[in-house]
Amino acid sequence: MAAPLRSTPQTTRVFDALLDAPKRWHYGYDISRTTGIKSGTLYPILMRLADRGLLETRWQAMESGTPPRHMYRLTADGLRTAREMTGARRGTPRAAFGV
């Protein structure tokens, strides 16, 4: 059984950023820019969320000479968890996200 998900401010900021467009695929770099979380903190959070089945991940092939980019989006369980952790409810407008 996986350890309970820690509700850190950084994890909440990641969820908040993903909730802005929960069905869209997000690049890790874009999540970092939106949240202000540095890669050394962000990618372990994303890996933990993916390991728990809260995020889907995929690689997007780029044009020749450019390395592929890792993309993330919320699963159904991830959407529920994100809403719980951020206090967002379906149909309830959320305050603008700020760092």
Order of alpha helices (4+ residues) and beta strands (2+ residues): alpha-beta-alpha-alpha-beta-beta-alpha
